[in-house]
C-alpha cells in the first residue's frame, strides 16, 4: 500500500486552492489582545509573563479543505489547560471560536495552522501581589498561517529517523502538567539537538524510569505484538492521538494506552508519531536501527495515515470555516 502524499494533494487539488484575500494577510493573520492584524505586525509586550517565564498554555488546530478538524475538542482541551495553570481566558468559548474562524477567513486559507494562547500576561507591580493569580492581566493571542507539514511527503513516505534521548528526560508531571499544552519546551528542544548530533531527525523522551513520555511536540505510538500502543501518562492528550485510537477501532485493530518502556519500543514491529502539524508520521528507525527489520514505514502505519486523510477530506469531525467573517 502506498502512502497518500497529502502535501502534494494540498498543493494541486482545487478544493485546497486559497481564496481571495487582502495582500496584507499573504503570510497569515494574527489577533493580539483586542484586534486583528497581519501576522508580521503582531507583537507581544516584553514584560508579558508568557515571554519572560514561559507562563502560558496554548493549542493548535488545523484546517484542510476549508474545515477545522475537531475544533470543539481542541477548544475543550484548551479550556482545561487554562484551568490547570489558573489563567482566565478573556473570551467565551463562542467568541474564541469566532476569532479563530475570522483569522482563517481574513487570510483566505483553505489549509491552515491555527494557534492560540492565553498567557499570564502583565505581572502586578507589587511583589506581594504576585501570590494571587487574579492579580495578573491575562492576555489572549492567536494566529493563522498556511499549513506546513512537520514532516513532508518524502519523510512520511520513507519514514522518520528517530532517537530515544539519552541526554534528557521529559519534565515530570508533578513539575509541569503535560496535559496542559504549555510553553515549557527546553527539554524537547535539547533532545532535538541531540537527534541532529546523532544523525536523526526527531527525538522521543522518556520519564526518569525509562518509560516513553512523548516525542518533541508529538505523541508516540508503537505496534507491539499486533497491538497499537501509546503511553497513557506523561504526555499531551493529543487530538490526533485520539483520532488514531478511533481509526484503530474502525479497522478492527487492537489499541491500548499503557506504559511503554524504551526497550520495548525499540523492539516494536512498527512506530509512528502523531501531531496536528504532521498528522500520522511513520518511523523507519529508532537509534539508528531499522524498526521491525524493514527500511520504511510499516503496513499499519500507512493504513492509519491514509484512512486519516481520506476521512478528514470526507468531512470527519469537520467544522466549516466561516469565510463570511472576512472583512
Secondary structure, DSSP 8 states (H G I E B T S, - for coil): -----HHHHHHH-GGG------GGGTT-EEEETTEEEEGGG----TTBHHHHH--EEEEEEEEETTEEESHHHHHHHHHHHHHHHT---SS-HHHHHHHHHHHHHHHT-SSEEEEEEEEEEE--SSGGGGG-GGGSEEEEEEEEEE---SS-HHHHHH-EEEEEEEEEE---TTTS-TTS-BS--HHHHHHHHHHHHTT-SEEEEE-TTSBEEEETTBEEEEEETTEEEE-SSSS---HHHHHHHHHHHHHT--EEE---BHHHHHT-SEEEEEETTTEEEEEEEETTEEGGGSSS--HHHHHHHHHHHHHHHTTTTEEE--GGG--
